[in-house]
Amino acid sequence: MSSRDHWTEVKVAREATLGPPEKAAAKLASQNKLYVRDRIALLVDEGSFVEDAQLANALNAGLPADGVVTGRALVDGRPALLVANDPTVKAGSWGARTVEKIVRITEVALRDELPIFWLIDSAGARITDQVDLFPGRRGAGRIFHNQVALSGKVPQICCLFGPSAAGGAYIPAFCDLVIMVDGNASMYLGSPRMAEMVVGEKVTLEEMGGARMHTTVSGCGDLLAADDTEAIDLAKQYFSYLPGSWQARPPSYDASPAGRDFTRDLVPAEESVGFDIHDVIDALLDADTFFEIKPAYAPELVTGFGLLAGQVVGIVANQPAVKGGVLFVDSADKAARFIWLCDAFNVPLVYLCDVPGFMIGSEVERAGIIRHGAKMITAVSEATVPTVSVIVRKAYGAGLYAMCGPGFSPDACIALPTAKIAVMGPEAAINAVYYNKIQEIADQTERVEYVSKLREEYETDIDILRLAADLVIDAIVEPEDLRDQLIARLAAAQTKDRHFSTRRHGVPPV
């Protein structure tokens, strides 16, 4: 072979990786999908992408880059790594070289402690290559092993543009954030056809593993995007709140005023009256900076990042407008994961507590609410970042513990003037203690007066001023002063000791 022919072969092989064939491009357009390199161009700073192993499997026709693009780049000026499936190459499926490329980029992430973006659109492993890619020490399992090692070390952010099938579904599962494109994204261990064949279930792909299902029911997805462009934009927004690794602090930004005033009528004093906790969040955070995570999953609890005088904080807030803000199995899981995320990446936590407690009843007991509640309380206990817990209106029962009450060493537990802390609410408490005596009172007027007297005594017992006087809480704060209090207290806690316990790791109730 002449040297001229050699140069030609290399050029042809490289050019094959740079754009899809005409038929494949038409298919992408019909699915409202972007080509893999267009996705990358939207994510990274122009001219910053350095690709690895572009000519992987170049000697086999029809497998440009072996179906995956890997490399490093700058994302809004910050270094990061990326893995991007090419769905025009055998549906983005994995071959032996595909797996080796992904393993290598995760090894770089571990070595250099760099965040990694996963742009996933893959039908899973190529069964014809299973011996080469599946069982060995550098097989597909090594990808997941490395992802676990990266967890809490660097941010792992997944945009799911299409399928993530079978074992490949674990890539998004091990990421910190999963953004799913509505109508295109899916993840599942077995396809609908396989489910029908193996377990006799007839189900659509959307019902079993679609984006809406995972972002509302399973919780495997965090955010729903309308298209590829929005998914990448959300990934970049999320990244803007996090440091590049566990050893750094989150970025800081110019401070701006709160999104609204915290007026005294923002939180109704009567606990039976619902309100939207987002209004409180908007009154505390810099305007238009709240980035909510899992908004459609377990919405009785609100979690997300925001800026407080330009500094990143994590918000964990009960939502009285949904199911009264009661904690369920899913909301406990949602909180635990978010708290672990904030603690891993040095993001201070603000709890906004208006909680009647955990849900009761046979259904939630059978679902393991005690175990899931213990998981949330474990996360609350283990977090060592600066933390302030605010009793916005009420904290009843184990809800006080789950929302980082005084016993969990927040840097401060403060309350609004109308807040209440108790084992249970007045009605439940009176009913529990005095039910028989109340039933013995035949006269209705006398019964109402007796219950009213008991309620007054109970509320005197749990009066927030008494709790402040007894040093249960650290301060009673007027609504208009709460934002300034949070800013000052979190700033003062920045130098706190981050040590929690000397051990290998706990055994959390998962």
C-alpha positions in Angstrom: 0.0 0.0 0.0 1.4 3.4 -0.9 1.7 6.2 1.7 -0.8 8.2 -0.4 -3.4 5.4 -0.1 -2.7 5.2 3.7 -3.5 8.9 4.1 -6.7 8.5 2.1 -7.9 5.6 4.3 -7.3 7.6 7.4 -9.1 10.6 6.0 -12.1 8.5 4.9 -12.2 6.8 8.3 -12.1 10.1 10.2 -14.7 11.7 7.9 -17.1 8.8 8.5 -17.2 9.8 12.2 -18.2 13.4 11.5 -21.7 13.2 10.2 -24.5 10.7 9.7 -25.4 9.0 6.4 -28.3 10.6 4.6 -30.8 8.0 5.7 -29.7 8.2 9.3 -29.9 12.0 9.3 -33.5 11.8 8.0 -34.4 9.4 10.7 -32.9 11.7 13.4 -34.9 14.6 11.9 -38.1 12.6 12.0 -37.6 11.9 15.7 -36.8 15.5 16.4 -33.3 14.5 17.5 -29.9 16.2 17.0 -26.8 14.4 15.7 -24.4 13.4 18.4 -21.8 16.1 17.4 -24.5 18.8 17.3 -25.4 17.8 20.9 -21.8 18.1 21.9 -21.5 21.5 20.2 -24.4 22.8 22.2 -22.9 21.6 25.5 -19.2 22.6 25.2 -17.5 25.9 24.6 -16.6 26.4 21.0 -13.3 25.0 19.9 -12.6 23.4 23.3 -13.5 19.7 22.6 -10.6 17.3 22.4 -11.7 13.8 21.3 -10.3 10.5 22.3 -10.2 7.3 20.2 -12.1 8.8 17.2 -10.9 6.0 15.0 -12.0 3.2 17.3 -13.0 0.1 15.2 -12.1 2.0 12.1 -11.2 -1.2 10.2 -14.8 -2.4 10.5 -17.1 -0.7 8.0 -20.2 0.9 9.4 -18.9 1.4 12.9 -17.5 5.0 13.0 -15.9 5.7 16.4 -17.6 2.4 17.4 -20.8 4.4 18.1 -19.6 6.6 21.0 -17.8 9.9 21.2 -15.6 10.5 24.2 -13.3 13.3 25.2 -12.8 16.5 27.3 -13.9 20.1 26.9 -14.8 23.2 28.6 -18.4 23.7 29.7 -19.0 27.4 30.4 -15.2 27.8 30.9 -15.0 24.8 33.3 -13.2 21.5 32.4 -15.3 18.4 32.0 -15.4 15.0 30.3 -18.1 13.6 28.2 -19.5 10.4 26.8 -22.0 10.7 23.9 -23.7 7.8 22.1 -24.2 8.0 18.4 -27.6 6.5 17.7 -26.8 6.5 13.9 -24.3 3.7 14.5 -26.2 0.5 15.1 -28.7 2.4 17.4 -25.9 3.6 19.6 -25.3 0.0 20.8 -22.1 -1.1 22.6 -19.3 -3.1 21.2 -16.0 -4.0 22.8 -14.3 -0.8 21.7 -17.3 1.2 22.8 -17.0 -0.2 26.3 -13.2 0.3 26.4 -13.6 4.0 25.4 -16.2 4.5 28.2 -14.1 2.7 30.8 -11.1 4.8 29.8 -12.9 8.1 30.2 -14.2 7.1 33.6 -10.7 6.3 34.6 -9.6 9.8 33.6 -12.5 11.2 35.6 -11.2 9.2 38.6 -7.6 10.2 38.1 -8.1 13.9 37.4 -11.4 14.4 39.4 -13.2 15.9 36.5 -17.0 16.1 36.2 -18.6 13.9 33.5 -21.5 14.5 31.2 -23.3 11.5 29.8 -25.2 12.1 26.6 -27.1 8.8 26.3 -29.0 7.3 23.3 -28.2 3.6 23.2 -30.0 0.4 22.5 -27.6 -1.4 24.8 -25.0 -4.1 24.2 -24.5 -5.8 20.8 -25.4 -9.4 21.6 -23.0 -10.5 18.8 -20.1 -9.0 20.8 -21.2 -10.1 24.2 -18.1 -12.3 25.0 -15.8 -9.3 24.3 -17.8 -6.6 26.1 -19.7 -8.2 28.9 -18.0 -10.5 31.4 -14.4 -9.5 31.6 -12.4 -7.3 34.0 -12.7 -4.4 31.5 -16.1 -5.3 30.4 -19.3 -3.3 30.8 -19.5 -3.9 34.5 -16.3 -1.8 35.0 -18.2 1.2 33.7 -20.7 0.9 36.6 -17.9 0.1 39.1 -16.2 3.3 38.1 -19.4 5.3 38.3 -19.9 4.2 41.8 -16.3 5.3 42.6 -17.0 8.6 41.1 -20.2 9.1 43.0 -19.8 12.1 45.4 -16.3 12.7 44.0 -17.4 14.6 40.8 -20.7 15.6 39.4 -22.2 13.0 36.9 -24.9 14.5 34.7 -27.0 12.5 32.3 -29.0 13.8 29.3 -31.1 10.9 28.1 -32.1 11.6 24.5 -33.3 8.1 23.5 -33.3 4.6 25.0 -31.0 3.4 27.7 -31.7 -0.3 27.5 -31.0 -3.4 29.6 -27.7 -3.1 31.5 -27.1 0.3 29.9 -30.0 1.6 32.0 -27.6 1.6 35.0 -25.5 4.5 33.5 -28.3 7.1 34.2 -29.1 5.3 37.5 -25.6 6.0 38.8 -25.7 9.7 37.7 -26.5 12.5 40.1 -29.0 14.1 37.7 -31.0 12.5 34.8 -32.7 14.7 32.3 -35.1 12.8 30.0 -36.4 14.1 26.6 -40.2 13.8 26.5 -41.4 11.3 23.8 -37.9 10.0 23.0 -36.1 9.1 26.2 -36.7 5.7 27.9 -34.9 3.4 30.2 -35.8 -0.2 31.0 -34.2 -3.5 31.9 -36.4 -5.5 29.5 -38.3 -4.2 26.5 -42.1 -4.5 26.1 -41.6 -7.4 23.8 -39.4 -9.2 26.3 -41.9 -8.4 29.1 -44.7 -10.0 27.1 -42.5 -13.0 26.3 -41.2 -13.6 29.8 -43.9 -12.4 32.2 -46.9 -12.2 29.9 -47.4 -8.5 30.4 -48.6 -6.3 27.5 -47.4 -2.8 28.0 -46.2 0.1 25.9 -42.7 1.5 26.0 -43.9 4.8 27.4 -45.8 3.1 30.2 -42.9 0.8 31.2 -39.9 3.1 30.8 -40.9 6.4 29.2 -39.7 9.8 30.3 -43.0 10.9 31.9 -43.3 7.7 33.9 -39.8 7.9 35.2 -40.0 11.6 36.2 -43.4 11.2 37.9 -43.7 7.6 39.2 -40.4 5.8 39.5 -38.2 8.8 40.3 -35.4 7.4 38.1 -35.7 10.6 36.0 -35.2 14.1 37.6 -36.2 16.5 34.9 -38.4 16.4 31.8 -37.1 18.2 28.7 -39.1 19.1 25.6 -36.2 18.3 23.2 -32.5 17.8 23.0 -31.7 21.5 23.1 -33.6 22.0 26.3 -32.1 18.9 27.9 -28.6 20.3 27.3 -29.5 23.7 28.6 -30.9 22.2 31.8 -27.7 20.2 32.2 -25.6 23.3 32.0 -27.9 25.2 34.4 -27.5 22.3 36.9 -23.7 22.3 36.5 -23.6 26.0 37.3 -24.6 25.3 40.9 -22.0 22.7 41.6 -18.2 22.6 42.0 -16.1 20.5 39.7 -15.2 18.0 42.4 -15.8 17.2 46.1 -12.7 19.1 47.1 -13.9 22.5 45.7 -16.7 24.8 46.8 -19.6 25.7 44.5 -19.2 28.7 42.2 -20.4 32.1 43.6 -22.1 34.9 41.7 -23.1 38.5 42.1 -25.8 38.9 44.7 -29.3 40.1 43.7 -32.4 41.0 45.6 -35.0 38.3 46.5 -37.7 37.5 44.0 -40.4 39.0 46.3 -41.0 40.5 49.7 -41.6 38.2 52.7 -44.7 39.8 54.0 -46.4 38.6 57.1 -49.4 37.2 55.3 -47.2 35.0 53.1 -47.5 32.1 55.5 -51.1 31.7 56.9 -51.1 31.3 60.7 -53.9 28.8 60.6 -52.3 25.5 59.8 -55.3 24.1 58.0 -54.9 26.8 55.3 -52.7 25.7 52.4 -50.2 27.8 50.6 -47.4 27.3 48.1 -44.0 27.0 49.6 -42.5 28.3 46.3 -43.7 31.7 47.4 -41.5 31.4 50.5 -38.6 30.2 48.5 -38.9 33.1 46.1 -38.9 35.5 49.1 -35.6 34.1 50.4 -33.5 33.3 47.3 -32.1 35.8 44.8 -34.6 36.4 42.1 -35.1 33.7 39.4 -32.3 31.5 40.7 -34.3 28.5 42.1 -33.5 25.3 40.1 -35.9 22.6 41.2 -35.0 19.0 41.1 -37.6 16.3 40.7 -40.5 18.8 40.5 -43.0 16.2 39.3 -42.0 13.4 41.6 -43.2 13.4 45.2 -44.2 17.0 45.0 -45.2 17.2 48.6 -41.5 17.9 49.2 -39.6 20.5 47.2 -35.9 20.2 46.6 -33.5 22.3 44.5 -30.6 24.7 44.3 -30.7 28.5 44.5 -28.6 31.5 45.2 -28.7 33.4 48.5 -26.8 36.6 48.1 -24.9 35.0 45.3 -24.0 31.9 47.2 -25.3 28.4 46.2 -27.6 26.7 48.7 -29.7 23.6 48.6 -33.4 23.9 49.6 -35.4 21.1 51.3 -39.0 22.3 51.8 -42.3 20.8 52.7 -45.1 21.7 50.3 -48.4 22.4 52.2 -50.2 22.8 48.8 -49.7 19.1 48.0 -51.1 16.5 50.4 -50.6 19.0 53.3 -46.8 18.5 53.1 -47.0 15.1 54.7 -43.9 12.9 54.2 -44.4 9.7 52.2 -42.1 6.9 51.1 -41.2 8.7 47.8 -40.7 12.1 49.4 -38.3 10.6 52.0 -36.3 9.0 49.2 -36.3 12.3 47.3 -35.0 14.2 50.3 -32.3 11.7 51.2 -30.7 11.7 47.8 -30.8 15.4 47.5 -29.3 15.9 51.0 -26.5 13.4 50.2 -25.9 15.3 46.9 -25.5 18.7 48.7 -23.3 17.2 51.4 -21.0 15.5 48.8 -20.4 18.8 46.9 -20.2 21.3 49.8 -23.6 22.9 49.2 -25.1 24.5 52.4 -28.6 23.3 53.3 -31.7 25.3 54.2 -34.7 23.3 55.5 -38.1 25.0 55.3 -40.3 23.0 57.6 -44.1 22.9 57.6 -44.7 19.2 58.2 -47.5 17.3 59.9 -45.2 14.3 60.1 -44.9 11.0 58.2 -48.0 9.5 56.6 -49.7 6.7 58.5 -51.9 3.8 57.4 -51.5 0.2 56.3 -50.6 1.1 52.7 -47.5 3.2 53.6 -46.5 0.7 56.4 -46.5 -2.1 53.9 -44.4 0.1 51.6 -41.8 0.4 54.3 -42.3 4.0 55.4 -40.4 3.5 58.6 -37.4 2.2 56.6 -37.6 5.1 54.1 -38.1 7.7 56.8 -35.1 6.3 58.6 -33.1 6.7 55.3 -34.1 10.4 55.2 -33.1 10.9 58.8 -29.8 9.1 58.1 -29.0 11.6 55.4 -30.0 14.5 57.6 -27.8 13.2 60.4 -24.7 12.6 58.2 -24.7 16.0 56.4 -21.9 18.2 57.7 -22.3 21.2 55.4 -23.5 24.5 57.0 -27.2 24.0 57.8 -30.1 26.1 59.0 -33.5 24.7 59.7 -36.5 27.1 59.6 -39.8 26.2 61.3 -42.0 28.0 58.8 -45.3 27.0 60.4 -45.3 23.6 62.2 -43.0 20.6 62.8 -44.9 17.7 64.2 -43.7 14.2 65.2 -40.8 12.7 63.4 -41.3 15.4 60.8 -39.2 17.6 63.1 -36.4 15.1 62.9 -36.6 14.6 59.1 -36.4 18.3 58.6 -33.3 18.7 60.7 -34.7 19.7 64.1 -32.5 20.8 67.0 -31.4 17.2 67.8 -29.6 16.9 64.5 -27.1 19.7 65.0 -28.1 22.3 62.5 -26.0 25.4 62.8 -29.2 27.1 63.8 -32.9 26.1 64.2 -35.0 29.2 63.9 -38.7 29.9 63.6 -41.3 32.4 62.5 -43.3 33.9 65.3 -46.4 31.7 64.5 -44.5 28.4 64.3 -45.3 25.3 66.4 -43.3 22.3 67.4 -45.0 19.3 69.0 -45.2 15.5 69.0 -48.5 15.9 67.1 -51.0 18.6 66.2 -53.6 19.8 68.8 -56.5 17.9 67.4 -54.7 14.6 67.2 -53.1 15.1 70.7 -56.4 15.9 72.4 -58.1 13.0 70.7 -55.3 10.6 71.6 -55.3 11.6 75.3 -58.8 12.6 76.1 -61.0 10.7 73.7 -62.9 8.7 76.3 -63.5 11.6 78.5 -64.8 13.7 75.6 -67.2 11.0 74.6 -68.6 10.9 78.1 -69.8 14.5 77.8 -73.4 14.3 76.5 -74.1 18.0 76.2 -72.7 19.3 72.8 -72.0 22.8 74.0 -70.2 21.6 77.1 -68.2 19.2 74.9 -67.1 22.0 72.5 -66.1 24.2 75.5 -64.1 21.4 77.0 -62.2 20.6 73.8 -61.5 24.3 73.3 -60.1 24.6 76.8 -57.8 21.5 76.1 -56.6 23.0 72.9 -55.8 26.3 74.5 -53.8 24.5 77.2 -52.0 22.4 74.6 -51.1 25.4 72.4 -49.7 27.2 75.5 -47.6 24.2 76.2 -46.0 24.2 72.7 -45.8 28.0 72.3 -42.8 29.0 70.3 -41.8 31.7 72.8 -41.6 29.1 75.5 -39.5 26.9 73.2 -37.1 29.8 72.6 -37.0 30.5 76.3 -36.1 26.9 77.0 -33.4 27.0 74.3 -35.1 24.5 72.1 -34.8 26.9 69.1 -32.1 29.5 68.6 -34.2 32.4 67.5 -37.7 33.7 66.6 -37.3 35.7 63.4 -39.7 38.1 61.8 -40.5 37.2 58.2 -39.0 40.3 56.7 -35.7 39.5 58.5 -35.5 35.8 57.6 -33.4 36.2 54.4 -30.8 38.3 56.2 -30.7 35.8 59.1 -30.0 32.9 56.7 -27.3 34.8 54.9 -25.5 35.7 58.1 -25.8 32.3 59.8 -24.7 30.3 56.7 -21.7 32.7 56.3 -20.7 32.2 59.9 -20.8 28.4 59.5 -18.5 28.2 56.5 -15.5 27.2 58.6 -17.3 24.5 60.6 -15.7 21.1 61.2 -17.0 18.7 58.5 -16.1 15.4 60.4 -19.1 13.3 61.3 -18.0 9.8 62.3 -14.9 7.6 62.0 -15.9 4.4 60.2 -15.8 2.9 56.7 -19.4 3.8 56.0 -22.8 3.4 57.6 -25.4 0.8 56.9 -28.3 3.0 55.8 -31.9 1.6 55.8 -32.4 1.5 52.1 
